[in-house]
């Protein structure tokens, strides 16, 4: 009998002495009534349908927030100079709080209404290149007086108008480009294209998300290699060497009140523990003046007081709202550039969906879930533009890597992370405090996470025959060109001038995005070079997707909440929508199971919950 459909009674592993908290060897976590098991995720501490204790969800959510913190904070700080805000840290903290708040909203939308996988949403680097290209135009270059701190009066109306008109331009272009992403998702176009997008397209795209970032991660870690190496060592130690070590903890139960139980602390919180220990070490070295105070000295950025101005100037309470910077404006050049970023973001997100499903032991995402996920991401970009983050939103690959390290795939943890993001966006002082994490600590964490992301991208090749010279050529050539072409274009931007400014910007953005170059080459070569569907991995890839659409487990994971489309609100018209859950496969499976139940023999000791004796 399929364990995904039939649930036999088992003792709750959290209710007796000697049990291990956070570890479920049989793949059955602590679930809500009626939830299904996760037979494919027996290696997980908590599967996608499992609900960890509320306090554990909070700590795990904070860990996901800390993992995404570097990317969330980096986006507004990178934009600050071209927005004329390099001497206005208070407004920078407002942008940071806004991106926290919007990322929390988008995360909750994605978990409840989107693809429904445990994926965090946040600011995307794919939008940075076109945004900076637009702001570098002569009409949007910052005046010279804004570069002089002595001439900048941050409270003057003149200065306020200078930076607000630039971010309003970004708002308008992002909102228009997001409509394209919503159209591609909700119309089912992305699901149709998935027939031609196989592992040889997804693998280079995901790998090139992290590979080009080695320079920035290395530069952050290089501010103090001792602190970065300690962070890396602690993450590896906790997640790989000590993951099976249990720690006794005091817990409270309804039957036994206070009692001790065992908990896989190092497996569940490797990143959070490593960050806290490294942060505390930096604080001690700062207090004792063991780290240099001169900004130009090596190791200065490992001090915990280098970003103290952000913490002191940020307000305790501030609620971001749509249109807080004024009415958005639109330009054609900006829209064309952001659309290029949207294309790269969608391909990256589709790869993240497959990688996340594999890491949490879920079935392959069906097409309706992919359509809905991309559409909700487009809605998230629309909200980000309306709130004025200066950026869009996308699925965070680094948080997918955290799922692989912590072995915790519960989507309730991501719900907690979304709530944490909302709180950090409202309480500005608390959100600014996390921005004081020393740069080498973040760099060390990124080196580990980017390595995991690269491995996740390469793992898509398990469906492909890698003994084939054709497949080796497609993957190797795509990866190499995805690194070489953007590097050359960045060094020689004048070689690609066509005389049409808007066209030049689009070409510049496309060719400097490694994941777009590598993914496009992989897509083109995989669909033009002759090869069988078995050789290309499409047979196993499509079979896993079709099997996913025909199981009740996939319906439980990827279906809409509250029984929408399955138990309630089932309309024949809604089934025609490309983002609506399809019931044909599920109904067929249910008929087969009911027939098997009537004809099966009564096996002693394995009576199912709710089963009654049937006499013919």
N, C-alpha and C positions, 0 to 999 in steps of 0.2 A: 504494500500500500504506500502511496506517495506521502511522505511526511509533511509535505507542504500543504496537503489537503486534509489529512487525518491527524488529529492531535490527540495522543494518548495521555492519560493522566500520569503525571510525574510529580515527585515531591518538589516543593519550592526550595531551591538551593540556598535561599537567604534566611531560612527560618530554623536552622538547627546549629548546634555548636559544632565547631570544626569546619564549617562551610567557608568558602572563599568568596569574599565580596569582589565583584568586578571580574569574575572569571566564570564562564559557562562552557565546560568542555563538550557538552552535548548539543551546543548550539541553541539552547533554549534559555533565553534571558528572562528577566522579570517583565511580563507583558500585561497589557490591559486585557480584559475579558474579551475573548473572541478573536484576539490577534493570532496571526499565523506564525509559525516558527521560521527559522532560517537555516535550512539544512546545508546550504552551500557555504555558510559563514561560520562553521564550527570553530574556526581558529580565532574568532572575535571574542573580546570580552563582553561587548554588547552589540547585537545586530541592529539593523535599521529599524525594525519594529519593536525593539526592546525599549523599556522606559527605566533608566537608572534612577536611583533615589534623587530627590529634588536637590539636595545639597551637592551631590556629585555632579548633577547637570550644571549647576552654577559654576563650580570650579572648572569643569571641562569647557564650558562656554567662555569663561575668562581666558583659558588657554588658547582657544581659537581666536579670540579677540587679540591677544598678544601676538599670535602668529601673523595675523593680518595687519598689525599695527604699523609695521615698517612701510608697507605699501600704501596704507591709508594716509599716513602722515606725509609720506614722500610726495604724493601728488600735489597737494596745495603748496608745499614748500618749493617744489620745482617750478610751479606756475608763478610764484610770488614775484620773482624778478621781472618777468615780462608783463605782469599786472601792475608794475610800479609799486610793489608792496615790500620791497626788500628792507625798508626802514620802518615798517609798521607791523611789529610782531603781534599786536593786539588783534588786528584784522586777520592776520594769519591764523591765530587761534580760533577766530570765528569760522573761518573756512574749514579748519580741522573739525570743529564741533559739528558743522553742517554735514560734512561727508560722513561722520560717524552716524548721525541721525538718519540720513537717507539710506545708508548701507543697512542699518537695522530694519527699516521698512521694507527694503527690497529683499532682504534675507527671509523675512517672514512671508512675503508674497511668494517667493520661489518655493519655500518648503510646503506651504499650504495649498497653493494654486498652480505652481509651475511644474517643474519636472519631479518635485517631491523627493529628491535625493538630498542627503545631508551636505549641501554645498553652501558655503558662505558667499555673500555678494559684497562687492566693494569697488572702489575706484579702479579704473583700468589704465594701464600704461599705453594701450593701443591708441588712446585718444590724445596722449600727450604730444606726440610728434606733429599731427596736423594742427593741434592747438597752438603749439609754439611757432609753427610755420606761419599761421595766420597772424599771430601777434608780432611777427618779425617784419610784416609788411610796412612800408613807409608810413601809411596812414595810422598805424597802431603802435608805432615805436614810442617808448616812454620819453618825455622831455628830459633834457639834460639836468634840469634842476632837481628831478626826483632821485637822481643818483647821489646827491649830496645830502647827507644826514642833517647838516646844519641849516639847510634851506627848506626842509620838509616839515610842514606843520600838519600832523596827521588829523587834526580836528578842523582844519580849514575846509570850506565848501569847495574850493578850487581843487585841492588834492583829492577829496572824496569823489568828485566828478571824474577825475583822471582815471582812477582805478575801477570805478563802478561802470563806466561806459565800456570798458574792455571786457569785464566779466559778463555784462549784459549781452555783448556780441557773442561770447561763448555760449551763453544760455540759449540764445535763439538757434544757433547752428546745431547744437546738440539735440534740441527738441525736435527740429525738423528731421535730422538724420535718424533719430530714434523711431520715427514713424515708419521709416523704411524697414527697420529691424522688426517692428511689430507686424508689418505686412508680410514679411518673409516667414515669420513664425506662425502666425494665426491662419495664414492662407494655406499652410501645408507645403510651401515651396521647399523649405529646408528638409522636410521629410521625403519629398520627391527626389531631391539631390542626394539623399543618403543612399539611393540605389547605386550611385556612381562613386560615392566616397567610401573607400575601404580602409583597411589597416595601413596600407602603404601611403595613404594621405594623412591619416590621423597621427601616425607615429612620428613623422618629421615635424608636424605642426606642434604637437605637445612638447617634443624634445627641444624645439627651437624657442619655446617660451622661456625656458630656464637657461639654455646654453649661452645666449648672448649676454646674460646678466652676470656672467662670471666677473666681468670687469668692475661693475659697481659693487658687487658683493665683496670682491677682493679688496677694493679700495676702502670700504667701510671696515672690514676686518683688519686691514693694514694700518689703521690708526693706532692700534696696539695689538700686535699679534699674540702677545701673552694672554690677554683677556679673551680674545677671539678663540684661541686654541683651547682655553679652559672651558669656554661655552660649548665648543664642538665636542670636547672630550666628555663632558657631563651628559650631553644629549645622547651620544653613542653609548656611554656606559649604562645609562638608565634604560634606554629603549632596546638595547641589544643584549647586554651581558646580564643585567639584573631584572629583566622583564618577568622572569618566572619566580622571583623572590617575593614572598609574602611578608607583610608587616602586620603585627597585631594592632587592632584599633578598637576603641570603645564605641559600641553602638547601642541604640535603644530600640527595643522591640515591644510589641503589645503583650506577648506572653512572658518573656523573660526580663522585661525592663532593661536595665543596663547589663551588658555582658560583652565579652571580647570576641572578636572574629578576625579572620585574616583578610587582608586586602592587597591586591596587586598595585601598590602605590607607584612603583617605577614604570610599570607598563602603561598606566593610565595618564600619569602626569610627567612625562620625561621633559617636555619643552618648558612647562611652567616651573618645575623644580630647577632646571638648569638656568633659566633666566633669573629667578629669584636669587640663587646662590651667586651668580656672576654679578648681578646688580648690587647685592650686599657687599661683595668683595670690592667693587669699584667705590662704593660709598665709604668703606673703611679706608681705602687708599686715598680718597679725596680728603677726608677729615684729618688724616695724619700727614697730608701734604707729600705723600710718596709719589704722586703724579704731578707733573709740571703744570704750573698755572699760566705760563706764557702760551698764547694761542698758536704760535708757530712751532712750538716744541713738540717732539714726538711723544705721543701718549696723552696729550692734553685732552683729546676728545673722549678719553676713557673716564674723565671726571664726571661726577653726577651734577655738578653745578654749572655746566656750560650752557644749559638751556633754562636757567632759572628765571629769566625775564618773562618767558611764556607763562610760567606757573604764577608769578606774582601779578601779572597784568590781566589774566583771564578772569572773567566774572564767575561767581559761584553758580548762578542759575541763569540760563538763557535758552529760549525755545526757538529754534530756526523755523522759518515759515516760507511758503512760496512767494516769490517776487520780493524778497527782502532787499534786493539791490536795485529794484526798479523794473520797468517794462522791458522784456528782452527784445533785441534787434537781430536781424538776419542778413547774411551776405552769401552770395553764391560760392565764392572761393572757400569760405569756411565750411559750408555744407558739403561740398565735394570732397574736401579733405577728411571730414569726420566720417563720411560714408565709407571711405577706405578703411578707417579704423574700425567701423562697425563690421565690415566683412571679416577682418582678422579676428575680431572678438567673437564672432559667431562660430568660426571654425574652431577656435580654441575652446569655446564652451562645449561644443559637441564632443570633442575629445575628452574634456573633463567629465562629462556625463558618463561616458563609457568607462573611464578610469575609476571614477567614484563608485559606480555600480560593482565593478570587479573587486574593489578593495573592501566594500562592505558586504560582499556575498549576496548581492541582489541580482535578479535576472537582468539580461540586457535591456536597456530602455527601449520600449516600443516607440513607433513613429509618432503616435499622438502625444506621448510625453515629451519627446524632443521638440515637436512643434510648439507645445504649450510652454516649455522652458525657454525657448528662444523668444517667443512672444512676450513672456513676462519680463525677460531681461530688457527687451525693448521698452516695455512700460517702465521699468526701473530707470532706464536712461532718460525717459521723458520726465520722471519725477526728479531725477538729479538735475536736469536742466532747469526745471521750474523752481527748485529750491536754491539754485545758484551755487553748486559745488565747483563749477568750472570744469567738470569731468562727467563721465558716464559711470555705469556699473557693469560688472561682469562677474563670472564665477572665478573664485580665487583658487588657482592651482596649488599654491603653497598650503592651503588648508586641506586640499585633497591629500597632499603628502602627509599631513598630520594624522589623517585617518589611518594611513598605512603604518605609521610609527606607534600610535597609541592603541591600535586594534579596537577602537571604540567607534562604531558606525551608526549609533542611534541618531535619528533626525531630531529627537527632542533636545539633544545637546546643542544642535545648531539653532533650534528655537530659543534656547537659553542664550546662545551667543548673540542672536538678533536683539533680544531684550537688553543684553549688556550694552550693545552698540547704541540702542536708543537712550539708555540712561547716560552713557558717556557723552552723547550729543547734547543732552539737556543740562547736565551738571558740568559746566565748562571747566571748573577748577580741577575736577577729578580727571576729566579727559586730558587736560593739559599736563597733568602729573605723569601720565604714561608716556608723554612725548619726551620726557627727560631720561629715558633709557639710554645709556651710553652707546655711541655709534659702533664701537667694536663688538659689543654684545649682539646687536642686531645683525652685523655682518657675519659673525660666526653662526648665528641661527640660520641665516639665509644660505650659507654655504652647504649646510646639511639639507635644508628643505629643497633647494634647487637641484641637489643631487638626486633626491627622492623623486622629484617631478620628472627629471630626465629619464630615470629608470621606469617610471609609470608610462611615459610616452613610448619607450622602446618595448615595453611589455605587450603592446598591441600587436607586435609581430608574432605572437604565439599562434595566431590563426594562419600565418603565411608560411609557405614552404621556403625556408631560408637556405636550403640547399640549391635553390634555383639561381643561376647567374643573372637572370632577368630581375628578380626581386632584389638581389644584392646591389645591382646597378641602380635601380630606382631609389632605394633607400639611401645608399651612400652618396649618390650624386645630389639628391635633394638636400641632405643635411649639409654637405660641403658648400653648395651654392647658397644655401640659407645663411651661412656664415660669411662667405667671401663677398657676395654681391653687396649686401648692406655696408660692409666695411669699406669697400671701394667707393660707393656712392657718398658715404659720409666724408670721405677724404677728397672727393672730386665733384662737388655739387655743381660746379660751373660747366662741366662737360655735358649736362643734360638740359641745357637751356633751349627751349623751342621758340621763345619769343612771346608765348602766351602764358601769362602769369599763373592763371588758374590751373592750366594743364601742367605747368612745371611743378606746382605744389602737389598735385595728385601723383605725378610720377615720383617725386621725391619721397612722399609718404609711403607709397607702395614698395618701392625698392629699398627703403631703409628699414622695413619691418621684416625681420628674419623669418618669423613664423608664416607670414604671408608668402614670401618667396619660396620657402621650402615646401609649404603645403600646396601651393599652386603647381610647382614642378612635379611633386608627387602625384597630384591629381591628374595632370596632363599626361605624364609618362605611363601611369598605371592604366589609363583608359585608352591609350593609343598603341603601346607596345603589345604585340600578341601574347596571350597567356590564358590558360584555362582558369575557370572560376575557382577550382580547387587550389591551383598554384597561387593565385592572387589572394586567397583567403576569404573570398566573398561567399563561398558556399557555407563554410562554417559560421561566418559572420552573420549571414542572412538567416541561417537555420536557427541560430541562437536567438535572433530577434523574433522570428516567427513563433518559436517555442515560448518565448517570453510573453507574447501577446495572447497565447492560448492557455495560460495557467492562471489559476485563481490567486496565486501568490503575487504575480505581476499586477493583477487587478487591485490587490490590497495595497501594494507599494506605490504604484503609479496612478491609481484611480483618484478621482476628486474626493475631497473630504465629505463627511456627513452622508455618504451614500449617494452623492449626486452623480447621476449617469449610470448607476448600477442598481441600487435599491429604490431610490427616490428620483423624481424628476426625469424619468426615462421616457423620452419622446423620440419617435422615429425620425423627426426632423433634426433633432440634435445629433443623432448618430452620423449624419452626413457631414458634420463639421470635422475638419481634419485634426483638430486638437481635442476632440471629445473621446472619452474612453469607448473602445469597441467591445461589444458584448458577445459577438458570435462565437469566438473561441472559448470564452468562459462558459457559455451555455452548453456548448458541445462537451466540454470537459466535465461539467456538473452532471450531465446525463450519463456519461461513461462511469463516473464515480457512483452514482445512484444505482446503476445496474450491477456494478461490481459489489456494492454493499449488500444487495438482495441475494446475490448468488454466493457470497463468501461464507466460509465456515466460521463457526465461533471458536476463536483461538483463546485458550485459557490464559488469563492474566493480561490480555490486551483488549479489553472491552473499552470502546471509545466513550467519551463524554456524551451523554444525551442519547446514546443508542438504546433502542428497545428491541425486545425479541420480536421477530417477524415470523408469523405462521401462515403458510400458504394453504 
